[in-house]
Amino acid sequence: MKRKVLLLFLVVLLVLALVGCGTLPCDPDWIRAQQEVHSYWEAIINRQYALAKHYCVPDGIWYNKVDEWEEYININSQGEASIIISESQFYKPTEVIGNIAIVYATIYANKIAFPGSSSWEVDTFEYEIELIEETSPPGDWKLK
């Protein structure tokens, strides 16, 4: 009898653990919006452009910016040159109003003349990235 009760308790505990954040968002909206922006830039940094588009509303502003960033990276990485994009940094607190979030991100692109070179240029980009909360599944954010 004790074994059955213990087994039932473990099964219930496992179900509760698996449900976890699935039905209710565990993180505040602003954190989930920033995470989506971070994932977008991480995909661009790793040159996974199709994945970056996954984080966007199809044919939206940021969806189309993926192609611009791919071209920017390819043009500035020709020959011996290389380009390194840093992780996104947030320069202002994220604003969430209803189902819209605005994330303020700074992106640094380092252009290195050739491997081992000590000379490089840094381009700085500051973006106000607008996201919309998806209704299906609820709680997901997409870059507009």
C-alpha positions as CSV (number, residue, x, y, z in Angstrom):
1,M,0.0,0.0,0.0
2,K,2.8,2.4,0.9
3,R,4.5,1.7,-2.4
4,K,1.3,2.5,-4.4
5,V,0.9,5.8,-2.5
6,L,4.5,6.7,-3.1
7,L,4.3,5.8,-6.7
8,L,1.1,7.9,-7.1
9,F,2.8,10.8,-5.4
10,L,5.8,10.6,-7.7
11,V,3.5,10.5,-10.8
12,V,1.6,13.5,-9.6
13,L,4.8,15.4,-8.9
14,L,6.2,14.5,-12.4
15,V,3.0,15.7,-14.1
16,L,3.2,19.0,-12.1
17,A,6.8,19.4,-13.1
18,L,6.1,18.8,-16.8
19,V,3.2,21.3,-16.8
20,G,5.6,23.8,-15.2
21,C,5.5,27.0,-17.3
22,G,3.4,25.5,-20.1
23,T,0.0,27.0,-19.1
24,L,1.1,30.1,-17.2
25,P,4.1,32.2,-18.2
26,C,6.7,32.0,-15.4
27,D,8.7,35.1,-16.5
28,P,7.3,38.6,-16.7
29,D,6.5,39.8,-20.2
30,W,9.5,42.1,-20.5
31,I,11.9,39.3,-19.8
32,R,10.3,37.0,-22.4
33,A,10.4,39.9,-24.9
34,Q,14.1,40.6,-24.3
35,Q,14.8,36.8,-24.6
36,E,13.1,36.8,-28.0
37,V,15.3,39.7,-29.1
38,H,18.4,38.0,-27.7
39,S,17.5,34.8,-29.6
40,Y,17.0,36.7,-32.8
41,W,20.4,38.4,-32.6
42,E,22.1,35.1,-31.5
43,A,20.8,33.5,-34.7
44,I,22.2,36.4,-36.8
45,I,25.5,36.2,-34.9
46,N,25.7,32.5,-35.8
47,R,24.6,33.2,-39.4
48,Q,21.4,31.1,-38.9
49,Y,19.3,33.5,-41.0
50,A,16.3,31.1,-41.4
51,L,16.2,30.7,-37.6
52,A,16.3,34.5,-37.1
53,K,13.3,34.8,-39.3
54,H,11.5,32.3,-37.2
55,Y,11.5,34.9,-34.3
56,C,9.7,37.5,-36.5
57,V,6.3,38.2,-37.9
58,P,6.5,37.0,-41.6
59,D,7.3,39.9,-43.9
60,G,7.6,42.3,-41.0
61,I,10.3,44.9,-40.6
62,W,12.7,42.6,-38.6
63,Y,12.0,39.6,-40.9
64,N,13.3,41.7,-43.8
65,K,16.2,43.1,-41.8
66,V,17.6,39.5,-41.6
67,D,18.4,39.8,-45.3
68,E,20.0,43.2,-44.8
69,W,22.2,41.8,-42.0
70,E,23.1,38.8,-44.1
71,E,24.2,41.2,-46.9
72,Y,26.1,43.5,-44.4
73,I,28.0,40.5,-42.9
74,N,28.8,39.0,-46.3
75,I,30.1,42.4,-47.7
76,N,32.2,43.1,-44.7
77,S,33.6,39.6,-44.4
78,Q,35.2,39.4,-47.9
79,G,38.7,38.3,-48.4
80,E,40.8,38.4,-45.3
81,A,38.4,40.6,-43.4
82,S,36.0,39.2,-40.8
83,I,33.1,40.6,-38.9
84,I,32.0,39.8,-35.4
85,I,28.7,40.9,-34.0
86,S,28.5,41.0,-30.2
87,E,25.6,39.9,-28.0
88,S,22.8,42.4,-27.8
89,Q,22.8,44.8,-24.9
90,F,19.8,46.6,-23.6
91,Y,20.3,50.4,-23.1
92,K,16.8,51.2,-21.7
93,P,14.2,49.2,-19.8
94,T,11.8,47.2,-21.9
95,E,8.4,48.7,-22.2
96,V,5.3,46.5,-22.3
97,I,1.9,48.0,-23.1
98,G,-0.8,45.4,-23.6
99,N,0.3,43.0,-26.2
100,I,3.1,45.2,-27.5
101,A,6.6,45.4,-26.2
102,I,9.5,47.7,-27.1
103,V,13.0,46.5,-26.5
104,Y,15.9,48.9,-26.7
105,A,19.0,47.0,-28.0
106,T,22.5,48.1,-28.9
107,I,24.4,45.9,-31.4
108,Y,28.2,46.2,-32.0
109,A,29.7,44.9,-35.2
110,N,33.5,44.6,-35.1
111,K,35.2,44.6,-38.5
112,I,38.6,43.0,-38.3
113,A,40.9,43.7,-41.2
114,F,42.5,40.2,-41.2
115,P,43.0,37.4,-38.7
116,G,45.6,38.4,-36.0
117,S,45.3,42.1,-36.9
118,S,45.2,44.6,-34.2
119,S,43.3,47.2,-36.3
120,W,39.5,47.0,-36.4
121,E,36.5,49.2,-36.8
122,V,33.4,49.1,-34.7
123,D,29.9,50.0,-36.0
124,T,27.3,50.6,-33.4
125,F,23.6,50.2,-34.0
126,E,20.9,51.2,-31.5
127,Y,17.4,49.8,-32.2
128,E,14.0,50.2,-30.8
129,I,12.6,46.8,-31.5
130,E,8.8,46.4,-31.4
131,L,7.4,43.0,-30.6
132,I,3.8,41.7,-30.6
133,E,2.5,39.0,-28.3
134,E,1.2,36.0,-30.1
135,T,-2.2,34.6,-29.2
136,S,-1.5,31.1,-30.3
137,P,0.4,29.8,-28.3
138,P,-0.2,32.6,-25.7
139,G,2.9,34.2,-24.2
140,D,5.1,34.0,-27.2
141,W,6.6,37.2,-28.6
142,K,7.5,38.0,-32.3
143,L,9.5,40.8,-33.6
144,K,7.3,43.0,-35.8
